[in-house]
Amino acid sequence: REQTQRMIWYAQSKTVPTSPPAVDAQGHAWAGGRLGLVAQMRGTDATQRYQTDSVHQILSVAHLADGRLLAAGEEGYVAVSSADRKSWRAVPAPVSRASAGVFVTQAADRTVYLVSRTPRGVVVFAADPADLAWKEVHRVERDTTTATANGSWVRIASFGYARPMATITRDRLVVYTPDPELLSSMDLRTKT
């Protein structure tokens, strides 16, 4: 067991950030990687490395207003750090292990959003950062457009390989899904 743990630590020390970076209010970029890596970035270099105590690939990182980091990744893994980022705890995920957290962010009103790809499509969850108790607020299912009735959407073409993506503005959470190919937008003020 000890040798296995040493091998995991060694592998973790060699991992590199692979997720798209997210920039916090102070201008620091954060990215995730394989084997639970969360890194503070300067250009393409990881200046600080943190481990979420998981072997899951981290697909998205958000810097919360209280200084903690929120990480989401494969198999529905979601974790939050302490303010000093030295310890992490898994957060009960609102989805099954068949899903992946592709985007986490905190809106101006401090609500935390998790965009998750599931076998049936993409689901957006919201939570208060104090307890991270997730509530579904938006859904885009495969092979249907009726699931987007609570938001505006438009069909687009990906022209090849694409994966679900999301971004946030002051007033909107925008989600792109390749299957079905939709650009879906949710108003953060009204949650529609």
Secondary structure in CASP SS format (residue, H / E / C, confidence):
PFRMAT SS
TARGET T0000
AUTHOR 0000-0000-0000
METHOD secondary structure of the structure
MODEL  1
R C 1.00
E H 1.00
Q H 1.00
T H 1.00
Q H 1.00
R H 1.00
M H 1.00
I H 1.00
W H 1.00
Y H 1.00
A H 1.00
Q H 1.00
S H 1.00
K H 1.00
T C 1.00
V C 1.00
P E 1.00
T C 1.00
S C 1.00
P C 1.00
P C 1.00
A E 1.00
V E 1.00
D C 1.00
A C 1.00
Q C 1.00
G C 1.00
H C 1.00
A E 1.00
W E 1.00
A E 1.00
G E 1.00
G E 1.00
R H 1.00
L H 1.00
G H 1.00
L E 1.00
V E 1.00
A E 1.00
Q E 1.00
M E 1.00
R E 1.00
G C 1.00
T C 1.00
D E 1.00
A E 1.00
T E 1.00
Q E 1.00
R E 1.00
Y E 1.00
Q E 1.00
T C 1.00
D C 1.00
S C 1.00
V C 1.00
H C 1.00
Q C 1.00
I E 1.00
L E 1.00
S E 1.00
V E 1.00
A E 1.00
H E 1.00
L C 1.00
A C 1.00
D C 1.00
G C 1.00
R C 1.00
L E 1.00
L E 1.00
A E 1.00
A E 1.00
G E 1.00
E H 1.00
E H 1.00
G H 1.00
Y C 1.00
V E 1.00
A E 1.00
V E 1.00
S E 1.00
S C 1.00
A C 1.00
D C 1.00
R C 1.00
K C 1.00
S C 1.00
W E 1.00
R E 1.00
A E 1.00
V C 1.00
P C 1.00
A C 1.00
P C 1.00
V C 1.00
S C 1.00
R C 1.00
A C 1.00
S C 1.00
A E 1.00
G E 1.00
V E 1.00
F E 1.00
V E 1.00
T E 1.00
Q E 1.00
A C 1.00
A C 1.00
D C 1.00
R C 1.00
T C 1.00
V E 1.00
Y E 1.00
L E 1.00
V E 1.00
S E 1.00
R E 1.00
T E 1.00
P C 1.00
R C 1.00
G E 1.00
V E 1.00
V E 1.00
V E 1.00
F E 1.00
A E 1.00
A E 1.00
D C 1.00
P C 1.00
A C 1.00
D C 1.00
L C 1.00
A C 1.00
W C 1.00
K E 1.00
E E 1.00
V E 1.00
H E 1.00
R E 1.00
V E 1.00
E E 1.00
R C 1.00
D C 1.00
T C 1.00
T C 1.00
T H 1.00
A H 1.00
T H 1.00
A C 1.00
N C 1.00
G C 1.00
S E 1.00
W E 1.00
V E 1.00
R E 1.00
I C 1.00
A C 1.00
S C 1.00
F C 1.00
G C 1.00
Y C 1.00
A C 1.00
R C 1.00
P C 1.00
M E 1.00
A E 1.00
T E 1.00
I E 1.00
T C 1.00
R C 1.00
D C 1.00
R E 1.00
L E 1.00
V E 1.00
V E 1.00
Y E 1.00
T E 1.00
P E 1.00
D C 1.00
P C 1.00
E E 1.00
L E 1.00
L E 1.00
S E 1.00
S E 1.00
M E 1.00
D E 1.00
L C 1.00
R C 1.00
T C 1.00
K C 1.00
T C 1.00
END
